Amino acid sequence: MSPIVTRSAVILIALALGNFAPIAVAQNNEDVMAATGGDENANTGPLHTVTIITPDLAALRKLYETGLGMTVTGPHVVSEAGLATQRRLWGMPDDLGYEVYLFRRPGVEGTVQMRVLVTEKPTPHMRSGWNRKQLGPYGMGFPTIDVYGADEELRALGFERAVPEVEVFQVSAPNGETYPVTEAPFFGPEYLRIIAIGRGGGRPQVGSYNEATGRGGPVYATQIVPDADAMIEFFTTVLDMEVRSDRMWREYEIPFRFSLIHAKGSQTGHTPLVEYEDEFEIPGTGVAPRPPNRGMAIWSYEVKDVDGILARAKAAAVPVHSGPETYESPSLGKHRAVTFLAPNGFMIEVFEPAM
């Protein structure tokens, strides 16, 4: 077994620190990841689908299928009418051909589906590297019981770990109790960081996993953002989600704000947002963090009522990017969808199943 790099992680609740404004946090005193109830009338569910755009399907298959055990299907046939609808909703150019593949973990409820658009030619990268301070869509987390075993397997496949050793953090809960979190972060295709993560101390994992294999996910996706308050306002006001935790993480040499956005009542499919102070953040490549550009391009959420989301968006003066439109797709079935742009320009898709 590799030696453990143990650090004394101190996580402090940041209700008002520096230029970070105080916000309301729906928090469980024993575990910031735990559902807090209040989901009876929630419209929006947890993160359902992450869309990745790439010209290099083989690289994604090597990591997510061979290395992380996901199941891949495709290319999936989409009708001409469906393709036209997708192009409008997602802003895909008419002259850019693409095929749709789906990466899933069958039988594990709560796993985020990956929808991969394999383009016929390369498009610009949203990110220029894996630097944790660079703005843009950043990575995904995979709950893992045996993090050290996953680490060995991924390194054997040729993937580079993002840190010298597997890391173990002692994390503080709001009530003062501590528990270990073990992480093995890796550099993945399209400059996305992929984290095999395990929680100890009797805590539930960060999301659903297969008990037979000890592997799951992805169960969350994260971004480095320039203004966490604006993003939080969008997710809570338009999508009616909740902030489960809003803290300063002081584990690294440069502290950062770490905000956990959850669907009300959910235990998985969350979306962490990371914000560095302006003097430390690194700009992205200058291209918009959405289709047709390479990388993590869309987060999709299933909702009970698209019209309810549209009403909330109108009340908040948030414009619709495209839609609503009803069509059938291999990733979401027959559904009614609308797309928005979050304050950082990232694309958010909400959909409701249609009969």
Sine and cosine of phi, psi and omega as CSV:
sin_phi,cos_phi,sin_psi,cos_psi,sin_omega,cos_omega
0.00,0.00,0.67,-0.74,0.04,-1.00
-0.92,0.39,0.51,-0.86,0.06,-1.00
-0.90,0.44,0.54,-0.84,-0.03,-1.00
-1.00,0.00,0.72,-0.69,0.16,-0.99
-1.00,-0.05,0.98,-0.22,-0.04,-1.00
-0.98,-0.17,0.79,-0.62,0.01,-1.00
-0.84,-0.55,0.51,-0.86,0.03,-1.00
-1.00,0.03,1.00,0.04,-0.05,-1.00
-0.96,0.27,0.82,-0.57,0.06,-1.00
-0.90,-0.43,0.90,-0.44,-0.01,-1.00
-0.93,-0.38,0.86,-0.52,-0.05,-1.00
-0.93,-0.38,0.66,-0.75,0.07,-1.00
-0.92,0.38,0.80,-0.60,-0.04,-1.00
-0.95,-0.32,1.00,0.09,0.05,-1.00
-0.99,0.13,-0.47,0.88,0.08,-1.00
-0.34,-0.94,0.99,-0.15,-0.04,-1.00
-0.61,-0.79,0.78,-0.62,-0.03,-1.00
0.88,0.47,-0.77,-0.64,-0.01,-1.00
-0.99,-0.12,0.32,0.95,-0.02,-1.00
-1.00,-0.05,0.87,-0.50,-0.03,-1.00
-0.97,0.24,0.51,-0.86,0.04,-1.00
-0.93,0.36,0.57,-0.82,0.05,-1.00
-0.68,-0.74,0.27,-0.96,0.05,-1.00
-0.99,0.16,0.72,-0.70,-0.04,-1.00
-0.84,-0.55,0.81,-0.59,0.09,-1.00
-1.00,0.05,0.99,-0.15,-0.22,-0.98
-0.82,-0.57,0.66,-0.75,0.14,-0.99
-1.00,-0.02,0.77,-0.64,-0.12,-0.99
-0.91,0.42,-0.42,0.91,-0.05,-1.00
-1.00,-0.10,-0.40,0.92,-0.09,-1.00
-0.37,-0.93,0.91,-0.41,-0.05,-1.00
-0.92,0.38,-0.27,0.96,0.02,-1.00
-1.00,0.10,-0.26,0.96,-0.14,-0.99
-0.96,0.29,0.59,-0.81,0.08,-1.00
-0.90,0.44,0.57,-0.82,-0.07,-1.00
-0.94,-0.35,0.11,0.99,-0.04,-1.00
0.99,0.13,-0.25,-0.97,0.03,-1.00
0.96,0.29,0.39,0.92,-0.07,-1.00
-0.99,-0.16,0.08,1.00,-0.12,-0.99
-0.85,0.52,-0.62,0.79,-0.05,-1.00
-0.93,-0.37,0.27,0.96,-0.03,-1.00
-0.92,0.39,0.72,-0.69,-0.01,-1.00
-1.00,0.03,-0.63,0.78,-0.13,-0.99
-0.99,-0.13,0.72,-0.69,0.07,-1.00
-1.00,0.00,-0.02,-1.00,0.02,-1.00
-0.92,0.39,0.19,-0.98,0.03,-1.00
-0.79,0.61,0.83,-0.56,-0.10,-0.99
-0.98,-0.19,-0.72,0.70,-0.10,-1.00
-0.62,-0.78,0.69,-0.72,0.16,-0.99
-0.94,-0.35,0.79,-0.61,0.02,-1.00
-0.98,-0.19,0.78,-0.62,0.05,-1.00
-0.88,-0.47,0.71,-0.71,0.02,-1.00
-0.94,-0.34,0.78,-0.63,-0.06,-1.00
-0.40,-0.92,0.47,-0.88,0.20,-0.98
-1.00,-0.07,-0.05,1.00,-0.16,-0.99
-0.89,-0.46,0.99,0.17,0.00,-1.00
-0.89,0.46,-0.62,0.78,-0.07,-1.00
-0.85,0.53,-0.64,0.77,-0.02,-1.00
-0.90,0.43,-0.66,0.75,0.03,-1.00
-0.93,0.37,-0.64,0.77,0.01,-1.00
-0.90,0.44,-0.63,0.78,-0.01,-1.00
-0.87,0.49,-0.67,0.75,-0.02,-1.00
-0.98,0.20,-0.84,0.54,-0.20,-0.98
-0.99,0.17,-0.53,0.85,0.00,-1.00
-1.00,0.02,-0.86,0.51,-0.05,-1.00
-0.95,0.32,-0.70,0.71,-0.10,-1.00
-0.99,0.13,-0.61,0.79,-0.11,-0.99
-0.92,-0.38,0.00,1.00,0.17,-0.99
0.98,0.21,0.35,0.94,0.05,-1.00
-0.99,0.17,0.34,-0.94,0.02,-1.00
-0.98,-0.19,0.72,-0.69,-0.06,-1.00
-0.91,-0.43,0.72,-0.70,0.10,-1.00
-0.76,-0.65,0.47,-0.88,0.03,-1.00
0.72,-0.69,0.09,-1.00,0.05,1.00
-0.95,0.31,0.63,-0.77,-0.01,-1.00
-1.00,-0.03,0.66,-0.75,-0.01,-1.00
-0.98,0.21,0.77,-0.63,0.09,-1.00
-0.85,-0.53,0.74,-0.67,-0.03,-1.00
-0.89,0.46,0.32,-0.95,0.04,-1.00
-0.86,0.50,-0.66,0.75,0.04,-1.00
-0.91,0.42,-0.63,0.78,0.03,-1.00
-0.90,0.43,-0.66,0.75,0.04,-1.00
-0.88,0.47,-0.67,0.74,0.02,-1.00
-0.88,0.47,-0.64,0.77,0.03,-1.00
-0.91,0.40,-0.70,0.71,0.04,-1.00
-0.85,0.52,-0.69,0.72,-0.02,-1.00
-0.87,0.50,-0.64,0.77,0.02,-1.00
-0.93,0.38,-0.74,0.68,-0.04,-1.00
-0.90,0.44,-0.67,0.74,-0.13,-0.99
-0.99,-0.12,-0.17,0.98,-0.04,-1.00
0.96,0.27,0.50,0.87,0.04,-1.00
-0.99,0.15,0.76,-0.65,-0.02,-1.00
-0.90,0.44,0.53,-0.85,0.00,-1.00
-0.90,0.43,-0.46,0.89,-0.07,-1.00
-1.00,-0.08,0.19,0.98,0.03,-1.00
-0.93,-0.36,0.96,-0.29,0.05,-1.00
-0.98,0.22,0.49,-0.87,0.03,-1.00
-0.40,-0.91,0.38,-0.92,0.10,-0.99
-0.88,-0.47,0.47,-0.88,-0.06,-1.00
-0.96,-0.29,0.81,-0.58,0.12,-0.99
-0.85,-0.53,0.49,-0.87,0.02,-1.00
-0.86,-0.51,0.75,-0.66,0.06,-1.00
-0.93,-0.37,0.86,-0.50,-0.07,-1.00
-0.68,-0.73,0.18,-0.98,0.12,-0.99
-0.81,-0.58,1.00,0.07,-0.11,-0.99
-0.84,0.54,0.62,-0.78,0.09,-1.00
0.99,0.11,-0.04,1.00,0.01,-1.00
-0.91,-0.41,0.99,-0.12,-0.04,-1.00
-0.91,0.41,0.68,-0.74,0.02,-1.00
0.99,-0.14,-0.08,1.00,0.07,-1.00
-0.96,0.27,0.67,-0.74,0.05,-1.00
-0.97,0.23,0.78,-0.63,0.06,-1.00
-0.97,0.23,0.62,-0.79,0.10,-0.99
-0.96,-0.29,0.84,-0.54,0.08,-1.00
-0.97,-0.26,0.90,-0.44,-0.09,-1.00
-0.95,-0.31,0.85,-0.53,0.09,-1.00
-0.99,-0.15,0.94,-0.34,-0.03,-1.00
-1.00,-0.06,0.95,-0.32,-0.09,-1.00
-0.99,0.11,0.49,-0.87,-0.03,-1.00
-0.96,0.29,-0.30,0.96,0.07,-1.00
-0.56,-0.83,0.43,-0.90,-0.03,-1.00
-0.91,0.42,0.57,-0.82,0.14,-0.99
-0.90,-0.43,0.22,-0.98,-0.06,-1.00
-0.89,0.46,0.58,-0.81,0.07,-1.00
-0.96,0.27,0.64,-0.77,0.13,-0.99
-0.96,0.28,-0.54,0.84,-0.03,-1.00
-0.86,-0.51,0.42,-0.91,0.02,-1.00
-0.97,-0.26,-0.02,1.00,-0.01,-1.00
0.01,-1.00,-0.19,-0.98,-0.07,-1.00
-0.99,-0.17,0.13,0.99,-0.05,-1.00
-0.81,0.58,0.80,-0.60,-0.09,-1.00
-0.92,0.40,-0.26,0.97,-0.03,-1.00
-0.99,-0.11,-0.05,1.00,-0.02,-1.00
-0.98,0.17,0.74,-0.68,-0.02,-1.00
-0.90,0.43,0.57,-0.82,0.09,-1.00
0.76,-0.65,0.12,-0.99,0.09,-1.00
-0.83,0.55,0.73,-0.68,-0.29,-0.96
-0.91,-0.43,-0.72,0.69,-0.08,-1.00
0.04,-1.00,-0.11,-0.99,-0.04,-1.00
-0.64,-0.77,0.43,-0.90,-0.02,-1.00
-0.92,-0.40,0.61,-0.79,-0.04,-1.00
-0.80,-0.60,0.95,-0.32,0.04,-1.00
-0.86,0.51,0.73,-0.68,-0.13,-0.99
-0.59,-0.81,0.83,-0.55,0.02,-1.00
-0.95,0.31,-0.71,0.70,0.01,-1.00
-0.96,-0.29,1.00,0.09,-0.04,-1.00
-0.91,0.42,-0.61,0.79,-0.02,-1.00
-0.91,0.41,-0.63,0.78,0.05,-1.00
-0.90,0.43,-0.68,0.73,0.03,-1.00
-0.89,0.45,-0.61,0.79,0.02,-1.00
-0.87,0.49,-0.72,0.70,0.00,-1.00
-0.90,0.44,-0.66,0.75,-0.03,-1.00
-0.92,0.40,-0.67,0.74,-0.02,-1.00
-0.93,0.36,-0.62,0.78,0.05,-1.00
-0.92,0.40,-0.57,0.82,0.04,-1.00
-0.91,0.42,-0.46,0.89,0.05,-1.00
-0.99,0.15,-0.08,1.00,0.05,-1.00
0.98,-0.18,0.11,0.99,0.02,-1.00
-0.99,0.11,0.62,-0.78,-0.07,-1.00
-1.00,-0.07,0.80,-0.60,0.10,-1.00
-0.94,0.34,0.62,-0.78,-0.09,-1.00
-0.98,0.18,-0.17,0.99,0.00,-1.00
-0.73,-0.68,0.33,-0.94,-0.07,-1.00
-0.87,0.49,-0.61,0.79,-0.04,-1.00
-0.66,-0.75,0.30,-0.95,0.17,-0.99
-0.84,0.55,0.68,-0.73,-0.08,-1.00
-0.97,-0.26,0.60,-0.80,0.11,-0.99
-0.82,-0.57,0.85,-0.53,0.01,-1.00
-0.94,-0.35,0.68,-0.73,0.17,-0.98
-1.00,-0.05,0.93,-0.38,-0.14,-0.99
-0.97,-0.23,0.65,-0.76,0.01,-1.00
-1.00,-0.09,0.78,-0.63,0.15,-0.99
-0.99,0.14,0.30,-0.95,-0.01,-1.00
-0.83,0.56,-0.50,0.86,-0.02,-1.00
-1.00,0.09,0.09,1.00,0.05,-1.00
0.99,-0.12,-0.26,0.97,0.05,-1.00
-0.93,0.37,0.47,-0.88,0.03,-1.00
-0.86,-0.52,0.43,-0.90,0.04,-1.00
-0.46,-0.89,0.44,-0.90,-0.05,-1.00
-1.00,0.05,0.59,-0.81,0.16,-0.99
-0.84,-0.55,0.82,-0.58,-0.01,-1.00
-0.95,-0.30,0.75,-0.66,-0.06,-1.00
-0.72,-0.69,0.63,-0.77,0.17,-0.99
-0.79,-0.61,0.99,-0.10,0.00,-1.00
-1.00,0.05,0.64,-0.77,-0.03,-1.00
-0.78,-0.62,0.47,-0.88,0.12,-0.99
-0.99,0.16,0.88,-0.47,-0.02,-1.00
-0.95,-0.31,0.11,-0.99,0.04,-1.00
-0.86,0.51,0.44,-0.90,0.01,-1.00
0.87,0.50,0.53,0.85,0.07,-1.00
0.85,0.53,0.54,0.84,0.09,-1.00
-0.98,-0.17,0.68,-0.74,0.04,-1.00
-1.00,-0.05,0.77,-0.64,-0.05,-1.00
-0.92,-0.39,0.78,-0.62,-0.12,-0.99
-0.87,-0.48,0.86,-0.51,0.24,-0.97
-1.00,0.09,0.87,-0.50,-0.18,-0.98
-0.73,-0.68,0.69,-0.72,0.04,-1.00
-0.74,-0.68,0.68,-0.73,0.06,-1.00
-0.97,-0.23,0.70,-0.72,0.02,-1.00
-0.93,-0.36,-0.30,-0.95,0.03,-1.00
0.92,0.39,0.42,0.91,0.00,-1.00
0.98,0.22,0.11,0.99,0.01,-1.00
-0.98,0.18,0.54,-0.84,0.11,-0.99
-0.91,0.41,0.41,-0.91,0.02,-1.00
-0.93,0.37,0.16,-0.99,-0.08,-1.00
-0.95,0.31,-0.09,1.00,0.04,-1.00
0.02,-1.00,-0.13,-0.99,-0.10,-0.99
-0.93,0.36,0.54,-0.84,0.07,-1.00
-0.50,-0.87,0.30,-0.95,0.03,-1.00
-0.99,0.14,0.89,-0.46,-0.06,-1.00
-0.92,0.40,-0.44,0.90,0.01,-1.00
-0.95,0.31,-0.62,0.78,-0.05,-1.00
-0.98,-0.17,-0.31,0.95,-0.06,-1.00
0.96,0.27,0.26,0.97,-0.05,-1.00
-0.82,-0.58,0.50,-0.86,0.04,-1.00
-0.44,-0.90,-0.11,-0.99,0.11,-0.99
1.00,0.02,0.08,-1.00,0.15,0.99
-0.95,0.32,0.49,-0.87,0.02,-1.00
-0.83,-0.56,-0.11,0.99,0.13,-0.99
-0.45,-0.89,0.36,-0.93,0.09,-1.00
-0.70,-0.72,0.56,-0.83,-0.13,-0.99
-0.74,-0.67,0.35,-0.94,0.04,-1.00
-0.69,-0.73,0.46,-0.89,0.20,-0.98
-0.99,-0.12,0.86,-0.51,-0.16,-0.99
-0.85,-0.53,0.47,-0.89,0.01,-1.00
-0.99,0.16,-0.35,0.94,-0.09,-1.00
-0.53,-0.85,1.00,-0.03,-0.04,-1.00
-0.90,0.44,-0.59,0.81,-0.01,-1.00
-0.87,0.49,-0.68,0.73,0.00,-1.00
-0.91,0.41,-0.64,0.77,0.01,-1.00
-0.92,0.39,-0.69,0.73,0.02,-1.00
-0.87,0.49,-0.67,0.74,0.03,-1.00
-0.86,0.52,-0.67,0.74,0.01,-1.00
-0.89,0.45,-0.76,0.65,-0.08,-1.00
-0.92,0.39,-0.59,0.81,-0.04,-1.00
-0.99,0.11,-0.59,0.81,-0.06,-1.00
-0.99,0.13,-0.72,0.69,-0.04,-1.00
-0.99,0.10,-0.73,0.69,-0.08,-1.00
-1.00,-0.06,-0.12,0.99,0.04,-1.00
0.86,0.50,0.65,0.76,0.09,-1.00
-0.99,-0.11,-0.03,-1.00,-0.05,-1.00
-0.75,-0.66,0.44,-0.90,0.10,-0.99
-1.00,-0.01,0.92,-0.39,-0.04,-1.00
-0.99,0.13,-0.49,0.87,0.01,-1.00
-0.37,-0.93,0.59,-0.80,0.04,-1.00
-0.62,-0.79,0.96,-0.27,-0.22,-0.98
-0.67,-0.74,0.25,-0.97,0.22,-0.97
-0.99,-0.17,0.81,-0.59,0.05,-1.00
-0.99,-0.13,0.90,-0.44,-0.07,-1.00
-0.95,-0.31,0.32,0.95,-0.06,-1.00
-0.93,0.36,-0.59,0.81,-0.08,-1.00
-0.99,-0.10,0.12,-0.99,-0.07,-1.00
-0.91,0.42,-0.41,0.91,0.05,-1.00
-0.88,-0.47,0.93,-0.38,-0.01,-1.00
-0.90,0.44,0.45,-0.90,0.08,-1.00
-0.58,-0.82,0.42,-0.91,0.07,-1.00
-0.99,0.15,0.69,-0.72,-0.07,-1.00
-0.77,-0.64,0.94,-0.35,-0.07,-1.00
-0.90,-0.44,0.78,-0.62,0.00,-1.00
-0.98,-0.20,0.90,-0.44,0.02,-1.00
-0.98,-0.21,0.83,-0.56,-0.01,-1.00
-0.82,-0.58,0.50,-0.87,0.29,-0.96
-0.93,0.38,0.61,-0.80,-0.04,-1.00
-0.86,0.51,0.78,-0.63,0.03,-1.00
0.99,0.10,-0.06,1.00,-0.08,-1.00
-1.00,-0.02,0.43,-0.90,0.04,-1.00
-0.92,-0.39,-0.11,0.99,-0.07,-1.00
-0.59,-0.80,0.09,-1.00,0.04,-1.00
0.93,0.37,0.64,0.77,-0.02,-1.00
-1.00,-0.08,0.15,-0.99,-0.09,-1.00
-0.72,-0.69,1.00,-0.05,0.06,-1.00
-0.93,0.36,0.63,-0.78,0.09,-1.00
-0.88,-0.47,0.70,-0.71,-0.01,-1.00
-0.88,-0.48,0.76,-0.65,0.05,-1.00
-0.77,-0.64,0.80,-0.59,0.15,-0.99
-0.99,-0.12,0.42,-0.91,0.13,-0.99
-0.89,0.46,0.48,-0.88,-0.16,-0.99
-0.80,0.60,-0.59,0.81,-0.08,-1.00
-0.93,0.36,-0.29,0.96,-0.04,-1.00
-0.96,-0.27,-0.40,0.92,-0.07,-1.00
-0.94,0.35,0.51,-0.86,-0.01,-1.00
-0.93,-0.37,0.77,-0.64,0.00,-1.00
-0.88,0.47,0.39,-0.92,0.11,-0.99
-0.97,0.24,-0.32,-0.95,-0.07,-1.00
-0.99,0.13,-0.13,0.99,-0.03,-1.00
0.99,-0.15,-0.17,0.99,0.06,-1.00
-1.00,-0.08,0.45,-0.90,-0.07,-1.00
-0.91,0.42,0.63,-0.77,0.02,-1.00
-0.99,0.16,0.90,0.44,-0.03,-1.00
-0.24,-0.97,0.14,-0.99,0.02,-1.00
-0.84,0.54,0.55,-0.83,0.16,0.99
-0.99,-0.11,0.30,0.95,-0.14,-0.99
-0.98,0.22,0.45,-0.89,-0.12,-0.99
-0.95,0.31,0.66,-0.75,0.05,-1.00
0.84,-0.55,-0.32,-0.95,0.05,-1.00
-0.97,0.24,0.89,-0.45,-0.25,-0.97
-0.91,-0.42,-0.42,0.91,-0.07,-1.00
-0.56,-0.83,0.63,-0.78,0.28,-0.96
-0.93,-0.36,0.75,-0.66,-0.04,-1.00
-0.89,-0.45,0.68,-0.74,-0.02,-1.00
-0.79,-0.61,0.72,-0.70,0.12,-0.99
-0.99,0.14,0.71,-0.70,0.02,-1.00
-0.82,-0.58,0.35,-0.94,0.05,-1.00
-0.97,0.22,-0.51,0.86,-0.15,-0.99
-0.52,-0.86,0.98,-0.21,0.03,-1.00
-0.88,0.48,-0.62,0.78,-0.01,-1.00
-0.88,0.48,-0.57,0.82,0.06,-1.00
-0.90,0.44,-0.64,0.77,0.05,-1.00
-0.92,0.40,-0.68,0.74,0.02,-1.00
-0.87,0.49,-0.62,0.78,0.02,-1.00
-0.91,0.41,-0.67,0.75,0.03,-1.00
-0.90,0.44,-0.66,0.75,0.01,-1.00
-0.89,0.45,-0.68,0.73,0.01,-1.00
-0.89,0.45,-0.68,0.74,0.00,-1.00
-0.90,0.45,-0.51,0.86,0.00,-1.00
-1.00,-0.05,0.08,1.00,-0.01,-1.00
0.87,0.50,0.58,0.81,0.07,-1.00
-0.99,-0.14,0.89,-0.46,-0.06,-1.00
-0.96,0.27,0.45,-0.89,0.11,-0.99
-0.99,0.16,0.69,-0.72,0.11,-0.99
-0.97,0.24,-0.76,0.64,0.02,-1.00
-0.33,-0.94,0.50,-0.86,0.04,-1.00
0.98,-0.21,-0.13,-0.99,0.08,1.00
-0.98,0.21,0.51,-0.86,0.04,-1.00
-0.68,-0.73,0.56,-0.83,0.03,-1.00
-0.93,-0.38,0.78,-0.62,0.04,-1.00
-0.31,-0.95,0.07,-1.00,-0.01,-1.00
-0.92,-0.40,0.73,-0.68,0.01,-1.00
-0.72,-0.70,0.40,-0.92,0.02,-1.00
-0.92,0.39,-0.40,0.92,-0.06,-1.00
-1.00,0.04,-0.55,0.83,-0.11,-0.99
-0.83,-0.56,0.04,1.00,-0.05,-1.00
0.93,0.35,-0.38,-0.93,0.07,-1.00
-0.98,0.18,0.81,-0.58,-0.12,-0.99
-0.41,-0.91,0.25,-0.97,0.08,-1.00
-0.92,-0.40,0.81,-0.58,-0.16,-0.99
-0.75,-0.66,0.43,-0.90,0.12,-0.99
-0.59,-0.81,0.52,-0.85,0.02,-1.00
-0.87,-0.50,0.56,-0.83,0.07,-1.00
-0.80,-0.60,0.26,-0.97,0.18,-0.98
-0.93,-0.37,0.83,-0.56,0.07,-1.00
-0.92,0.40,0.21,-0.98,-0.05,-1.00
-0.83,0.55,-0.43,0.90,0.03,-1.00
-1.00,0.01,0.08,1.00,0.02,-1.00
1.00,-0.03,-0.03,1.00,0.01,-1.00
-0.96,0.27,0.54,-0.84,-0.07,-1.00
-1.00,0.01,0.74,-0.67,0.08,-1.00
-0.89,-0.46,0.79,-0.61,0.05,-1.00
-0.92,-0.39,0.75,-0.66,0.15,-0.99
-0.87,-0.49,0.59,-0.81,-0.07,-1.00
-0.55,-0.83,0.47,-0.88,0.15,-0.99
-0.81,-0.59,0.66,-0.75,0.04,-1.00
-0.85,0.52,0.60,-0.80,0.02,-1.00
-0.88,-0.48,0.56,-0.83,0.02,-1.00
-0.99,0.14,0.00,0.00,0.00,0.00
